[in-house]
């Protein structure tokens, strides 16, 4: 996720672009809108702040447009970074617009607002990260505007989080299955042996399309109806991107070993981490079942994402997600992983989503010499973001190549990518591959007091707590009343995500 500095040549016409940016950032409207918004109960002030923030986001998108046409293909890193920022700002605009709409989401207004604003806040950070590897004028020009947007979103998020509704606990611990936003027809599709597809992808020409990307491009936009793409067995060597307007797609394969989407983009080869993903999805309501996503760049290429998800209310069921460093980028919004296999080395489950992983197999792979494996690197930068990773009933172990060399014990449950990193492992098997310390520092004392890392009722040779880290942000959760705060019913608004439906899981705690 950290990137090396890459020098760039000056971009033409920068003088005029600089002038435009200064006019935008110093305009009376921008200065006025940077003042703190009113109390959340004052809807006109809250609405005014959001509208001003959207205007600033749109100004930044317009500002970036000239760079898209002036940057040549020779600078892949910079062109990727500019594309990242345009896409991320576009997502922020949508998420802020949703926050102004009286409809949409799960029906819990406060929970939805916190989710959308949490995502909108994180997007600017990712843009900064993509541009940081360019060491160029674009980063210098855009950073002030990005910071202004982040400040406004943070103010709105603080107001939402401090409202009485946000503080109200939602206590439900019933046995349940897929999230409540998975409608009855979708549950049947998930549970059916062979759901009826709308289109078929087959490399041998027996379907409607021969590539996954073609099928995605032809799918309807902004559809409230579930659209099923069946991908027949085969290794599809392509980079697939499901854009934000492709709602409610479901992709079904023939099995994790049979239907594979494979790519090899990496940071070392010039891509940003965000753009390196083999499979990337932003359209809301996405479901994947019985297929694999892999990045084959290898450990030497460092950041190389297999799956990146910005899809709100998304489900990954019976899927395999395989790579080395930065395998799964759970970037933002609400996500649910059930019975998935996830492999990697450094920070191989990372991002700032609110994600729950249940009954998943989490396998560390053999890292490069002198590398330490960290399973997670959660990226919460603001204490009011309702994001975090929760692992329950999972199996945390290692692949055979690492097990043969596990005497080094250099695998850790996680490390804090951002200041308020939040990750909990509960009622899971922790294998001998784990270091006795359990968790790894990012750099020096950074975030050790502000993170929240927790463990509750885990078992296995790596679950002993006697030698765990002594950070004030680490918690050996000792009783039911503490642990229930991190169950899927509360940690990620489980009464919305996980009411009683289909495939079995426990929304609360198994006693």
KEBA-211995 format. One record per residue (C-alpha): x, y, z. Coordinates in steps of 0.2 Angstrom, whole numbers, plus 2048, in hexadecimal, padded with zeros to 3 digits. Last residue first. Example, Ala and Ser with C-alpha at 12.3 -4.5 7.8 and 13.67 -1.06 7.14 Angstrom:
<rs>
     u     v     w
   844   7FB   824
   83E   7EA   827
</rs>
This chain:
<rs>
     u     v     w
   791   79B   876
   791   7A0   864
   791   7B3   863
   785   7BE   858
   780   7BE   846
   784   7AB   845
   785   7A3   834
   77A   798   82A
   777   79B   817
   766   7A1   813
   75D   7AF   81E
   75B   7B6   82F
   762   7C7   830
   774   7CB   82C
   779   7DB   825
   76B   7E6   82C
   76A   7DF   83D
   77D   7DD   83C
   781   7EF   83D
   793   7EC   839
   79A   7EA   84A
   789   7E8   851
   780   7D8   849
   791   7D3   842
   798   7D0   853
   7A4   7DD   859
   79A   7E5   867
   795   7D3   86D
   7A7   7D1   872
   7A6   7DD   881
   796   7D6   888
   79C   7C4   886
   7AC   7C6   88F
   7BF   7C6   88E
   7C4   7D0   87F
   7D6   7D0   87E
   7D7   7E2   878
   7E5   7EB   86F
   7E4   7FE   86D
   7EE   800   87D
   7FC   7F6   876
   803   7E8   880
   806   7DC   871
   801   7C9   874
   80C   7BE   87D
   800   7B5   889
   7F1   7B6   87D
   7F2   7A5   875
   7E8   7A3   865
   7F6   79D   85A
   7F5   78A   85F
   7E2   78A   85C
   7D4   793   864
   7CB   7A4   863
   7C0   7AA   871
   7C1   7BC   86E
   7CF   7C7   866
   7CF   7D9   863
   7D9   7E7   85A
   7D3   7F9   85C
   7DF   806   856
   7E2   817   85F
   7F0   813   86B
   7FB   808   860
   7F7   814   851
   809   818   84D
   815   813   85B
   823   80E   84F
   81D   80A   83E
   80F   7FE   83A
   810   7F3   84A
   80C   7E1   848
   7FE   7D6   851
   7FE   7C5   858
   80D   7C6   864
   80E   7B3   864
   811   7B4   851
   804   7AA   847
   809   79B   83D
   803   790   84B
   7F1   792   845
   7E3   79D   84B
   7D2   795   84B
   7C4   7A1   84C
   7B7   7A6   85A
   7BB   7B9   857
   7C8   7C3   84E
   7C6   7D6   84F
   7CD   7E3   844
   7CC   7F6   845
   7DA   803   83F
   7D7   814   846
   7E8   81C   841
   7EA   814   830
   7F3   804   82A
   7F3   7FD   83B
   7FA   7EB   83B
   7F1   7DA   83A
   7EF   7C8   840
   802   7C5   83F
   80D   7B9   835
   820   7B8   839
   821   7A8   843
   832   7A4   83C
   830   792   83F
   822   793   832
   82D   78C   824
   824   77D   81E
   814   785   823
   818   793   817
   819   788   808
   80A   77E   80E
   7FE   78D   80F
   7FB   795   820
   7EE   796   82D
   7DF   7A1   833
   7CF   797   833
   7C0   7A2   835
   7B1   7A1   841
   7B0   7B4   842
   7BB   7C1   83A
   7B6   7D3   83C
   7BE   7E1   832
   7BA   7F3   835
   7B0   802   830
   7A3   80D   838
   7AE   81D   835
   7AD   828   844
   7BE   825   84B
   7C6   82B   83A
   7D4   823   830
   7CD   811   82F
   7D9   808   824
   7DA   7F6   829
   7EA   7EC   826
   7E6   7DA   828
   7EF   7C9   826
   801   7D0   829
   80F   7C6   823
   821   7CC   827
   82D   7CE   81A
   840   7CB   81C
   840   7BE   80E
   831   7BF   803
   821   7B8   80A
   81B   7A6   80B
   808   7A6   80B
   7FB   7AA   819
   7EB   7A1   817
   7DA   7A8   81D
   7CC   79B   81B
   7BB   7A3   81D
   7AD   79E   828
   7A7   7B0   82B
   7B0   7C0   825
   7A7   7D0   829
   7AC   7E0   820
   7A9   7F3   824
   7B5   7F8   816
   7C5   802   819
   7D2   7F8   810
   7DD   7E9   813
   7DD   7D6   812
   7EE   7D1   80C
   7F8   7DD   816
   808   7D4   812
   807   7C1   80D
   7F7   7BA   804
   7E9   7AE   804
   7D6   7B0   805
   7CA   7A1   804
   7B8   7A5   806
   7AA   79D   810
   7A0   7AD   812
   7A7   7BF   80F
   79B   7CE   812
   79E   7E0   80D
   798   7F1   812
   7A1   800   80C
   7B3   803   807
   7C4   7FC   800
   7C3   7E9   804
   7D3   7E8   7FA
   7D7   7D5   7FB
   7E8   7CF   7F5
   7F3   7DD   7FC
   803   7D4   7FB
   802   7C2   7F5
   7F3   7BC   7EB
   7E3   7B2   7EC
   7D1   7B5   7EE
   7C6   7A5   7EE
   7B3   7A7   7EE
   7A6   79C   7F7
   79B   7AC   7FA
   7A1   7BE   7F7
   792   7CA   7FC
   790   7DC   7F9
   786   7E9   802
   790   7F8   7FB
   79C   7F3   7EE
   7AD   7FC   7F0
   7B6   7EB   7EE
   7C8   7E7   7E7
   7CC   7D5   7E3
   7DD   7CE   7DE
   7E8   7DD   7E3
   7FB   7DE   7DF
   806   7E8   7EB
   817   7E0   7EC
   81D   7DA   7DB
   829   7CE   7E3
   81B   7C4   7EB
   813   7BE   7DB
   80A   7C7   7CD
   7FD   7B9   7CD
   7EE   7C3   7D3
   7DF   7B8   7D6
   7CC   7B9   7D6
   7C4   7A8   7D8
   7B2   7A2   7D5
   7A3   79A   7DE
   798   7A9   7E2
   79A   7BC   7E0
   78C   7C8   7E4
   78C   7DB   7E1
   77F   7E6   7E9
   788   7F7   7E5
   792   7F9   7D5
   7A4   7FD   7DB
   7AD   7EC   7D6
   7BF   7E9   7D2
   7C6   7D8   7CC
   7D8   7D6   7C7
   7DC   7E5   7D2
   7EC   7EF   7CE
   7E3   7FF   7CC
   7E1   802   7DF
   7F3   7FD   7E2
   7F9   809   7D5
   800   801   7C5
   812   803   7BF
   818   7F1   7BE
   81E   7F2   7D0
   80D   7F7   7D6
   806   7E7   7CF
   7FA   7E0   7C1
   7FA   7CD   7BF
   7E9   7C8   7BB
   7DE   7B9   7BD
   7CB   7B6   7BD
   7C9   7A3   7C2
   7BA   798   7BF
   7BF   786   7C3
   7C8   785   7D3
   7BC   791   7DD
   7AD   789   7D5
   7A2   789   7C5
   7A0   79C   7C6
   792   7A8   7CA
   793   7BB   7C9
   784   7C5   7CF
   782   7D7   7CA
   777   7E2   7D5
   77C   7F3   7CE
   788   7F7   7C0
   788   80A   7C2
   798   80A   7CD
   7A3   801   7C0
   7A6   7EF   7C0
   7B9   7ED   7BB
   7C0   7DD   7B5
   7D3   7DA   7B1
   7D5   7CB   7A6
   7DC   7BA   7A5
   7CC   7B0   7A6
   7D1   79E   7AC
   7C3   792   7A8
   7B3   78B   7AF
   7A3   794   7A9
   79F   7A6   7AF
   78C   7A8   7B3
   787   7BB   7B3
   777   7BE   7BD
   76E   7CF   7BD
   764   7D2   7CD
   757   7E0   7CA
   759   7F1   7D1
   764   7F5   7C1
   76F   805   7C1
   777   7FF   7B1
   772   7F0   7A7
   780   7E3   7A4
   789   7E4   793
   799   7EB   79A
   799   7DD   7A7
   797   7CF   79A
   7A5   7D6   78F
   7B1   7D7   79F
   7AD   7C5   7A3
   7B4   7BF   792
   7AD   7B3   785
   79C   7BA   785
   78A   7B3   782
   78F   7A1   786
   796   792   77C
   7A5   79C   775
   7B2   791   77D
   7B7   79E   789
   7A6   79E   791
   79C   7AD   799
   789   7AA   79B
   77B   7B7   79C
   76C   7B9   7A6
   770   7AA   7B1
   765   79E   7B9
   76C   799   7CA
   775   788   7CA
   776   77F   7DB
   76A   78C   7E2
   76F   794   7F3
   776   7A4   7ED
   768   7A6   7E0
   75B   7A2   7ED
   762   7AF   7F8
   762   7BB   7EA
   74F   7B8   7E7
   74C   7BC   7FA
   756   7CC   7FA
   768   7CD   800
   765   7DE   80A
   762   7D3   819
   774   7CD   819
   777   7BA   816
   774   7AE   824
   76D   7AF   835
   76E   7A8   847
   768   7B6   853
   773   7C2   85C
   769   7D2   85B
   76D   7E2   865
   76E   7F2   85A
   776   7FF   866
   770   811   865
   77F   81C   863
   77C   820   851
   76A   825   855
   76F   831   862
   779   83B   856
   78C   83C   859
   790   831   84A
   786   83B   83E
   78E   84B   843
   7A0   844   843
   79C   83D   831
   797   84F   82B
   7A7   856   832
   7B2   848   82A
   7AA   84B   81A
   7AE   85E   81A
   7C0   85A   81F
   7C2   84D   812
   7BC   859   805
   7C9   866   80A
   7D7   859   80B
   7D3   854   7F9
   7D3   866   7F3
   7E4   869   7FB
   7EB   859   7F4
   7E7   85C   7E2
   7F4   868   7DD
   803   860   7E6
   7FE   84E   7E0
   7FC   854   7CE
   80D   85C   7CF
   816   84C   7D1
   81D   840   7DD
   814   832   7D4
   813   825   7E2
   809   831   7ED
   7FC   833   7E0
   7F4   822   7E4
   7F5   824   7F7
   7ED   836   7F6
   7DF   82E   7EB
   7DD   821   7F8
   7DB   82E   806
   7CE   837   7FC
   7C4   827   7FB
   7C4   825   80E
   7B8   833   812
   7AB   82E   805
   7AB   81C   80C
   7A8   822   81E
   79B   82E   817
   792   820   80E
   792   814   81D
   78E   821   82A
   77F   827   820
   779   815   81D
   77A   811   830
   771   822   834
   763   81F   828
   75F   80C   82C
   756   808   81C
   763   7FD   814
   769   809   807
   75E   815   7FD
   752   822   801
   752   834   808
   761   839   7FD
   76E   845   803
   779   837   809
   777   82F   7F9
   77E   83E   7F1
   78D   83D   7FC
   790   82B   7F7
   78E   830   7E5
   79B   83E   7E6
   7A7   833   7F0
   7A6   826   7E2
   7AA   833   7D5
   7B9   839   7E0
   7BF   827   7E0
   7BD   825   7CD
   7C6   835   7C9
   7D3   832   7D6
   7D7   820   7D0
   7D8   826   7BE
   7E4   833   7C3
   7EF   826   7CC
   7EE   81A   7BD
   7F4   828   7B2
   802   82C   7BE
   808   81A   7C0
   807   816   7AE
   812   824   7A8
   816   820   796
   803   820   792
   804   833   791
   7FD   83F   79E
   7F5   84E   795
   7E3   847   792
   7E0   840   7A3
   7E9   84F   7AB
   7DC   85B   7A3
   7CE   851   7AD
   7D6   853   7BE
   7CF   864   7C1
   7BD   85F   7BC
   7BE   851   7C9
   7C4   85D   7D6
   7B6   869   7D2
   7A9   85B   7D3
   7B0   856   7E5
   7AE   869   7EA
   79C   869   7E4
   799   859   7EE
   7A0   861   7FD
   795   870   7FC
   786   865   7FA
   78B   85B   809
   78D   86B   813
   77D   872   80E
   774   862   812
   77B   862   824
   777   874   826
   765   871   820
   763   862   82A
   766   86A   83B
   766   85A   845
   777   856   83F
   77D   866   848
   784   873   83C
   792   870   830
   7A4   877   834
   7AB   884   828
   7B2   87D   818
   7A3   882   80E
   7A6   895   810
   7B8   893   809
   7B2   888   7FB
   7A4   894   7F6
   7AF   8A4   7F8
   7BB   89C   7EB
   7CD   898   7F2
   7CD   886   7ED
   7C4   888   7DC
   7CF   897   7D7
   7DF   88F   7DD
   7DA   87F   7D3
   7D7   889   7C3
   7E7   893   7C4
   7F1   882   7C7
   7E9   87B   7B7
   7EE   88B   7AD
   800   889   7B2
   800   876   7B0
   7FD   878   79D
   809   869   799
   80D   85C   7A6
   81F   85D   7AE
   828   84C   7AD
   825   83F   7BB
   830   837   7C9
   82A   828   7D1
   82A   826   7E4
   827   815   7EB
   816   810   7F1
   80F   80B   802
   800   800   800
</rs>
